[in-house]
Amino acid sequence: MPDAAKRYRAFISYSHAADGQLAPALQKALHRFAKPLFAARAINVFRDGTNLSTSPGLWSSVERELADAEFFVLLASPDAAKSKWVHKEVDYWLTHASGRTLLIVLTDGSIAYDEPRGDFDWNTTTALPPNLAGVYAEEPHYLDLRWARGAADLTLKDQRFREAVADLAAALHRRPKHEMLGEDLDRQRRLRKVIASVVSAIILLIVVSGGLAMATSQQRRLAIAGQLAGTARDEVTSNAERAILLALEAVNQSATIDAVKALREVLIKASTRLELERLKDTIRTDSSGLVATAFGTDVSSRDGSLIVRAGDRFELRVERKGIAESVTFREHRDEVNGVDISPDNRLVASVDQDGKGYVWDSGTGKVVFAMRTEMDGYGYARALWSPDGRLLLTGGQDSQTQVWERDTWRRVAVFSDMRGSADLLAISPDGTSVITGSKTDSYGVPVERAATAWELRTGKSIGSRSDPGMVVDSVAFSPDSRLALIEYDGASSELWSPRTGEVIATWGANGLIVPPDLDRGAFEIDAAGLDFSGEGVLGVVRLGFSADGHVLATIDTDEDVLLWQAPFWKRLDETEPQRTNIAAAAAPESSAREVKSPDGTLMVRIGDGDGSGDVVLATGAVIGTLKQDTEPVLAAAFSPNGTWVAVANGTRKVRVHRWETIATLDMLQTRATTLVTRSLTQAERAQFVPGLWQRLTAWR
């Protein structure tokens, strides 16, 4: 029998990282399965929704909830097995309760039981914490939910999930599974009857209230939708997530043409801003291994297994994880202000304030190569290895950045930017580009502080950025090597494309600012070409995107290729082999008559002279038409990530559309829901959805 003194029938223990979606779905299903018709829930199940790793003070409250539970449900996975909080919860349960009331639900990894030993086979079991060793004298029954871990929208409507919930609920209710299933079916039948009665009553209420009241309600809903749409447009640049929520609520109130249009506009602007904010955070957190920083007390290797620390009298000490002994390097005679460890951990490069640098063996401390990192040997210096470890960069206050080839130790390139020092260095993850930044003046002489991009192998300058009167604090590349984050004086920063020279976004006192072009739903490209006589204009007949979706290839009837760079679709001047390779990989053959989006939900049907060029759903339903002026579409291409679709009609003009401009309302709502992290609060909804009548007529 259930213990009436306990508040909870079960306590769910799980890894937030591994089962952050499955655990809430399971808790909700247990609350609803076989629930009496007018009861709040079938049983009370506790699930900790906080992240204990960031709030250790919550443990005392978790102990109270554990003490108030009859059963302990462990969502077993490799992440849970390694979680110190899951370990503590299991320890508590085994100390104060017993293994008989500890139920296991396998969500990832494996469980193997060794019958002869009477314990789990810990050589192959990966999903259980070690403190379950010796608890079960015979193999325990456990529920295998590994199939559900990646499933979306798990509810009791999913027959397989419902069967699994019934298994677990039977144990928690201490009743046979078939009785639980039968009771749940009876509850659903009674619920349908109640709902039918309520619906009939509401319909009767609406009919009795008369057409005038219905018309008044509809007018109110239209007014609310218009107010929400307008507010969403106003707020999208200052609060992107709230703007999405307001636009969603507008179409929920009344899917007018204006409300749907507002949702399209808000999604284009908001998703761009959210992606830029997330990219900025990614660059700040993921670029540490490709950025030279000032040497302070220690520098870690890229895999974290080595640390170089500062010792006494300019000494450097190498410490290895798991090894007590350290290696000491004593060649420097001045303050060391630049250190980097090669990607393979074999070599350390260090430079000092006197301009002297050394490459030395991390295991022995022996000098491999001695160098002068500045032309005249004075000033702050930095050192940075390329991602493949084949090149070493050193830069300093004399504005010079030198590139050294490993093994031969030849100086293969020198970058010289006389507008400031070269004491900030960043290398692109693909190893092709370098950015040097001037955080300090060159020998105390006030100069323009700038960030300059270079081709790593050739030393050719490919662009620069500066903000007059402000110091460049840091420079770093994005993970895909296309963009750079430049920060000034800790007060402003910008995302910059070294290849095109365009500033994609800036952050300052007023928050995020993006160029107006980024808010556009479509771009028109003039991809004109000349025929062999140099007089006529050739039309574009083939289109295609590069594998990363950042470059569009337009190909005319003479097979000439032009490349265009996202996100502004400006002409990209690349070499002939690069144009050929991108075109060959990206552009489909002209015989293709249907071009599908990567997820298969949309398709552009190529025109054949009858005026078509339709946008088609996967079901075959035509939802729109794409045309260039009055001509049908003759070529189309979707970007690999589905963000863009480009169309051409055989003339010199090509249009590149954002996906949001051609998607259906259902697609827009799904996309919007995935972008936001919360719902409108009741107070926020109350601003726009007042009164009982609106709630009744909106009832589904």
Secondary structure, DSSP 8 states (H G I E B T S, - for coil): ---TT-SEEEEEE--HHHHTTHHHHHHHHHHHTT--TTSS-SS-EEE--S-TTT-GGGHHHHHHHHHTEEEEEEEE-HHHHH-HHHHHHHHHHHHHS-GGGEEEEE-SS---EETTTTEE-TTT--SS-GGGTTS-SS---EEE-GGGTT-SS--TTSHHHHHHHHHHHHHHHTS-HHHHHHHHHHHHHHHHHHHHHHHHHHHHHHHHHHHHHHHHHHHHHHHHHHHHHHHHHHHTTT-HHHHHHHHHHHHHH---HHHHHHHHHHHHHHHHHHHHHHHHHHHHHH-GGGEE----SEEE-TTSSEEEEE-STT-EEEEETT---EEEE----S-EEEEEE-TTSSEEEEEETTSEEEEEETTT--EEEEEESSSSS-S-EEEEE-TTSSEEEEEETTSEEEEEETTT--EEEEEE-TTS---EEEE-TTSSEEEEE--S-BTTB----EEEEEETTT--EEEEEE-TT--EEEEEE-TTSS-EEEEETTTEEEEE-TTT--EEEEEETTEEE--GGGG-SEEEEE--EE-TTSSSEE-EEEEEE-TTSSEEEEEETT--EEEEETTTTEEE---HHHHHHHHHHH---TT--EEE-TTSSEEEE---SSS--EEEETTS-EEEE-EETTEE--EEEE-TTSSEEEEE-SSSEEEEEEGGGTS-HHHHHHHHHHH-SS---HHHHHHHS-SHHHHHHT--
